[in-house]
Structure formats: C-alpha cells, structure tokens
Amino acid sequence: MSKNFEEQIEQLEKIVEELETGELSLEDSVSKFEEGIKISKECNKTLEEAEKKITILVNHEGELKEENFEA
C-alpha cells in the first residue's frame, strides 16, 4: 500500500531529523539519504500530477469557462 502525500512528507521529515542528529553511522546516513531522495522524487511527482489536474474557472463573456492551469 503506497503512502499518501502527507504521510510521505512526515516520513521525509523524520529522515531529516535522524540525519540532523549526527548519531547515525556513515552507512546508515547514506541509506537514509537515499531513502529521502526517493521519497522526495515521489512527492514531486505527486505535486506535478496535481498541478496538471488544477483548472481555473474563468468568466468568459458572461459564461463560466474551464481552462487548464498553467504555471
């Protein structure tokens, strides 16, 4: 079961906290860093997909018109 965006962010925050303590061995630090990068990429993908789905309702000559969101 994949985690939702909020759960992924929480997990990423925990990894950052663990890395900031400086108590992990070099091997464990590298492993946590790699895990964090993977989660970060998954979060970025989720955000990109959400951005594609966002639409803006625009008043066009008295009618509501749905347009795709453009950053």
C-alpha positions as CSV (number, residue, x, y, z in Angstrom):
1,M,0.0,0.0,0.0
2,S,1.5,3.3,-1.0
3,K,1.5,6.2,1.3
4,N,-0.4,9.4,0.7
5,F,1.4,12.7,0.2
6,E,1.1,13.8,3.8
7,E,2.4,10.5,5.1
8,Q,5.4,10.8,2.7
9,I,6.2,14.3,3.9
10,E,6.0,13.1,7.5
11,Q,8.4,10.3,6.7
12,L,10.7,12.7,4.9
13,E,10.7,15.0,8.0
14,K,11.6,12.1,10.2
15,I,14.5,11.2,8.0
16,V,15.8,14.7,8.1
17,E,15.6,14.8,11.9
18,E,17.5,11.5,12.1
19,L,20.2,12.8,9.7
20,E,20.5,16.1,11.7
21,T,21.2,14.3,15.0
22,G,24.5,13.1,13.6
23,E,24.1,9.9,15.6
24,L,23.8,7.6,12.6
25,S,26.8,5.7,11.1
26,L,28.0,6.8,7.7
27,E,26.4,3.8,6.1
28,D,23.1,4.4,7.8
29,S,23.3,8.1,6.9
30,V,23.8,7.3,3.2
31,S,20.9,4.8,3.3
32,K,18.6,7.3,5.0
33,F,19.7,10.0,2.5
34,E,18.9,7.7,-0.5
35,E,15.5,6.9,1.1
36,G,14.8,10.6,1.5
37,I,15.7,11.3,-2.1
38,K,13.4,8.5,-3.3
39,I,10.5,9.9,-1.2
40,S,11.3,13.5,-2.4
41,K,11.0,12.3,-6.0
42,E,7.7,10.6,-5.3
43,C,6.3,13.8,-3.6
44,N,7.5,15.9,-6.5
45,K,5.7,13.5,-9.0
46,T,2.5,13.8,-6.9
47,L,2.7,17.6,-7.0
48,E,3.3,17.6,-10.7
49,E,0.3,15.3,-11.3
50,A,-1.9,17.5,-9.0
51,E,-0.8,20.6,-10.9
52,K,-1.9,19.1,-14.2
53,K,-5.4,18.5,-12.8
54,I,-5.9,22.0,-11.5
55,T,-8.3,24.0,-13.5
56,I,-9.3,27.6,-13.4
57,L,-12.9,28.8,-13.9
58,V,-12.9,32.0,-15.9
59,N,-15.7,34.3,-16.6
60,H,-15.7,34.5,-20.4
61,E,-18.4,36.8,-21.9
62,G,-20.8,36.0,-19.1
63,E,-20.2,32.3,-19.2
64,L,-18.0,30.2,-16.9
65,K,-15.3,28.5,-18.9
66,E,-13.0,25.8,-17.6
67,E,-9.4,26.2,-18.6
68,N,-6.3,24.1,-17.8
69,F,-4.0,25.5,-15.2
70,E,-0.6,26.8,-16.5
71,A,2.2,27.6,-14.1
